[in-house]
Amino acid sequence: MTPSLFTSPLEGSDRAAHRADHWGHRNRLHRAARRVAGGRRAPAGPRARRVQGRRPARAGCRGRHRRPRHPRTLPPAFEGVHDVWLLTPNGPRAPENNMNAMWAARRAGVERVVRLSVVGAAHHAPNRSGRLHALSDRETERCGMRWTILRPHWFMQNLLNEAADIRATGTFSLNMASARIGMIDARDIAECAARVLLDDPDRHHGRTYTLTGPRSRTFTEVADQLSRVLGRPVRYLPVSDDAKRKTLLGHGVPEWIADMLEEYAQAYASGWGDITTDTVADLLGRPPRDIADFIRDHADAFTPPAGA
């Protein structure tokens, strides 16, 4: 039997944007699996078939894709599957989507679920996303299968949403005030997920991992790093919640998502995001990427075209 990477596109008006994000997550996971498994000698004996068979796609795994909002489409996705990588979209129906996927996986005899949650997921979280994820995390913990939950912090890749402004004006605007955030490169999240999926299921069963970068950063510090790496000045311009909300809605972001992002911004501005852990280093045996690493690797996205 072969593992499946189970992810789900968002239903609704922002479906196209979320589909792009979904494929980004999936492709990062596939690349990460090759990096994580690439330098390792193949094990000998009966376990060899299971470990080698658990290498995600393009290194030997079937990736299957279904919409958990439609439970009747799910059973075929789990036939013959050992392990599930579960990524459900943000939205008011997120717990329903998680429930449908867990139900189908359990009925199919899946052995393990590795679920992507969010930093600070809790019933008392200061944002709707954290509270909804807490419901799905609790369901996962009681699912009857082996389980691991990953709770990543703010993605450095979110800065790519500001790349056009940085290229054009040398500035970017967020409603984060002077928030200090333990932001993480999504590539590290993918490598942690791949590490968990490639390891023996019992090693990470019952564990919830909070994933962060190596240090908390303010966005003024991020601007300083952008300036240093790009060799030209970049400034962070804090804006109000209303101003950011207007910008988001103007770009077609659904109102529910705009509200969710505002709640996160308010929580971060209060100091809620000033946390780091050693979990990435513990899982990968190396420190997580810093913001300077991320900027160097994505410098082209922030740099105006020649002659502009």
C-alpha positions in Angstrom: 0.0 0.0 0.0 1.1 3.5 -0.7 0.5 6.8 1.2 -1.6 9.6 0.1 -1.1 13.4 0.4 -4.7 14.6 1.0 -5.3 18.3 0.4 -8.4 20.2 -0.4 -9.2 23.2 -2.6 -11.4 26.0 -1.2 -15.0 26.2 -2.3 -16.4 29.6 -3.1 -15.3 32.9 -4.5 -11.6 32.6 -3.7 -11.3 29.1 -5.0 -8.7 30.0 -7.6 -6.5 31.7 -5.2 -6.7 28.9 -2.7 -6.1 26.3 -5.4 -2.8 28.0 -6.2 -1.9 28.0 -2.6 -2.9 24.3 -2.3 -0.6 23.3 -5.1 2.2 25.4 -3.6 1.8 23.4 -0.4 1.7 20.1 -2.2 4.7 20.9 -4.4 6.8 22.1 -1.4 6.0 18.9 0.4 7.1 16.8 -2.6 10.3 18.7 -2.9 10.9 18.5 0.8 10.4 14.7 0.8 13.1 14.3 -1.8 15.5 16.5 0.3 14.7 14.7 3.5 14.9 11.2 2.1 17.5 11.8 -0.6 20.6 11.4 1.5 19.4 8.4 3.6 20.4 4.8 2.9 17.6 2.5 2.1 16.7 0.3 5.1 17.1 -3.4 4.9 14.5 -6.1 5.7 10.7 -6.1 5.7 10.4 -2.4 6.8 12.2 -1.3 3.7 9.1 -1.7 1.5 7.1 0.4 3.9 9.6 3.2 4.3 10.4 3.4 0.7 6.7 3.3 -0.2 6.1 6.2 2.1 8.2 8.6 0.1 5.9 11.3 -1.2 5.1 11.7 -4.9 7.6 11.9 -7.7 9.7 9.9 -5.3 7.2 7.1 -5.3 3.9 8.2 -3.7 0.4 8.6 -5.1 -0.9 12.0 -4.5 -4.7 12.1 -4.4 -6.9 15.1 -4.3 -10.6 15.4 -3.3 -12.9 18.1 -1.9 -13.8 17.2 1.7 -16.9 19.4 1.4 -18.4 16.6 -0.8 -18.0 13.4 1.4 -19.4 11.1 -1.3 -16.3 11.8 -3.4 -13.9 10.8 -0.6 -13.8 7.0 -0.1 -11.9 6.3 -3.4 -9.1 8.7 -2.3 -8.3 6.5 0.8 -8.4 3.0 -0.7 -5.1 1.3 0.1 -3.7 4.3 1.9 -1.5 4.1 5.0 -0.9 7.7 5.7 -2.8 11.0 5.1 -1.5 14.5 5.0 -4.5 16.6 5.8 -4.7 20.3 4.8 -8.1 21.8 5.0 -8.9 25.4 3.8 -9.6 28.3 6.1 -13.3 29.1 6.2 -16.4 28.7 8.4 -16.8 25.1 7.2 -13.3 24.0 8.0 -14.3 21.6 10.8 -16.9 20.0 8.5 -14.2 19.5 5.9 -11.9 17.9 8.4 -14.7 15.8 9.8 -15.6 14.4 6.4 -11.9 13.6 5.6 -11.4 11.9 9.0 -14.6 9.9 8.6 -13.6 8.6 5.2 -10.0 7.8 6.3 -11.1 5.9 9.3 -13.6 3.8 7.3 -10.9 3.0 4.8 -8.5 1.7 7.5 -6.0 4.5 7.2 -3.3 4.1 9.9 -2.1 7.6 10.4 -3.1 11.3 9.9 -0.7 14.2 9.9 -2.7 17.3 10.1 -1.7 20.9 9.4 -3.2 23.2 12.0 -2.3 26.8 13.0 -0.1 28.4 15.7 -2.0 28.9 18.9 -5.0 26.8 18.0 -7.3 26.7 21.1 -10.9 27.1 22.1 -9.9 30.5 23.6 -7.8 31.7 20.7 -8.2 35.4 19.8 -9.1 34.6 16.2 -11.8 32.5 14.5 -9.2 30.4 12.6 -7.5 29.3 15.8 -10.8 28.4 17.4 -12.0 26.4 14.4 -8.7 24.6 14.1 -9.0 23.7 17.8 -12.2 21.8 17.0 -10.5 19.8 14.3 -7.4 19.2 16.4 -9.5 17.7 19.1 -11.3 15.5 16.6 -7.9 14.4 15.3 -6.7 13.5 18.8 -9.6 11.2 19.3 -9.8 9.8 15.8 -8.7 6.2 16.7 -5.8 6.4 14.2 -2.2 7.4 14.8 -2.0 11.2 14.6 0.4 14.1 14.5 -0.6 17.8 14.4 1.7 20.5 13.0 1.0 24.1 14.2 3.1 26.5 12.1 3.5 30.2 12.8 3.1 33.1 10.3 4.5 32.1 6.9 7.4 34.2 5.5 5.8 33.5 2.1 3.1 35.9 3.1 5.6 38.6 2.3 5.3 37.7 -1.3 1.8 39.4 -1.2 3.7 42.6 -0.6 6.3 42.1 -3.4 4.6 44.2 -6.0 4.6 47.3 -3.7 8.2 46.6 -2.6 9.3 46.5 -6.3 7.3 49.6 -7.2 7.8 51.9 -4.2 10.3 50.3 -1.9 7.6 50.1 0.8 5.0 47.7 2.2 2.1 48.2 4.5 0.6 45.9 7.1 -1.8 46.4 10.0 0.6 44.7 12.4 1.9 47.8 14.2 5.2 46.8 16.0 4.2 43.1 16.3 7.1 40.7 16.9 6.4 37.3 15.2 8.3 34.0 15.1 7.7 33.7 11.4 8.6 30.6 9.5 9.6 29.7 6.0 6.9 27.4 4.5 9.7 25.2 3.1 10.6 24.3 6.7 7.0 23.4 7.4 7.0 21.1 4.3 10.3 19.4 5.4 9.0 18.9 8.9 5.8 17.3 7.4 7.9 15.1 5.2 10.1 14.1 8.1 7.1 13.0 10.1 5.6 11.1 7.2 8.8 9.3 6.4 9.5 8.3 10.0 7.9 5.3 11.6 4.3 6.2 12.6 4.9 5.5 16.3 7.7 8.0 16.6 5.4 11.0 16.3 2.1 9.5 17.4 0.2 11.8 19.8 2.5 14.7 19.3 1.6 18.3 18.5 4.5 20.4 17.1 4.5 24.2 17.1 6.8 25.2 14.2 8.5 28.6 14.2 11.4 30.4 12.7 14.7 30.9 14.7 13.7 34.2 16.2 10.9 36.7 16.4 11.0 39.6 14.0 9.2 42.9 13.7 8.3 44.1 10.3 10.7 47.0 10.7 13.4 44.4 11.1 12.1 42.6 8.0 12.4 45.8 6.1 16.0 46.2 7.3 16.8 42.7 6.1 15.1 43.4 2.7 17.2 46.6 2.4 20.4 44.7 3.2 19.8 41.8 0.9 18.4 43.8 -2.0 20.9 46.6 -1.7 18.3 49.3 -1.8 16.1 50.9 0.9 12.8 49.2 1.9 10.5 50.7 4.5 7.6 49.2 6.5 4.6 51.5 6.8 2.1 50.4 9.5 -1.5 51.1 8.5 -4.9 50.8 10.3 -7.1 47.8 10.3 -9.6 49.7 8.2 -7.1 50.6 5.6 -5.8 47.1 5.2 -9.3 45.7 5.1 -10.2 48.0 2.3 -7.1 46.9 0.4 -7.9 43.2 0.9 -11.5 43.6 -0.2 -10.4 45.6 -3.2 -8.3 42.7 -4.3 -11.3 40.4 -4.1 -10.5 38.7 -0.7 -13.8 37.3 0.8 -15.1 39.2 3.8 -14.8 36.2 6.1 -11.1 35.9 5.2 -10.5 39.7 5.6 -12.1 39.5 9.1 -10.0 36.5 10.0 -6.8 38.3 8.9 -7.8 41.4 10.9 -8.2 39.3 14.0 -4.8 37.8 13.5 -3.2 41.2 13.0 -4.8 42.5 16.2 -3.6 39.5 18.2 -0.1 39.8 16.8 0.0 43.6 17.6 -0.9 42.7 21.2 2.2 40.4 21.4 0.4 37.1 20.9 2.8 36.0 18.1 6.1 36.6 20.0 7.0 33.0 20.4 9.7 30.6 19.0 10.4 27.0 19.6 13.2 24.6 18.9 10.9 22.1 17.1 12.2 22.6 13.6 15.8 22.0 14.6 14.7 19.0 16.6 12.9 17.4 13.7 15.3 18.3 10.9 18.7 18.4 12.7 19.4 21.9 11.5 18.2 25.4 12.4 15.1 26.8 10.6 15.7 29.3 7.8 15.9 32.9 8.9 14.2 35.8 7.2 17.5 36.7 5.4 17.6 33.2 3.9 14.1 33.6 2.6 14.7 37.0 1.1 17.9 35.8 -0.6 16.1 32.9 -2.1 13.2 35.1 -3.3 15.1 38.3 -4.2 13.9 38.3 -7.8 10.3 38.6 -6.5 11.2 41.9 -4.6 13.5 43.3 -7.3 12.2 45.7 -10.1 12.9 44.4 -13.6 16.1 45.7 -15.2 15.5 49.2 -16.6 12.4 49.8 -14.6 
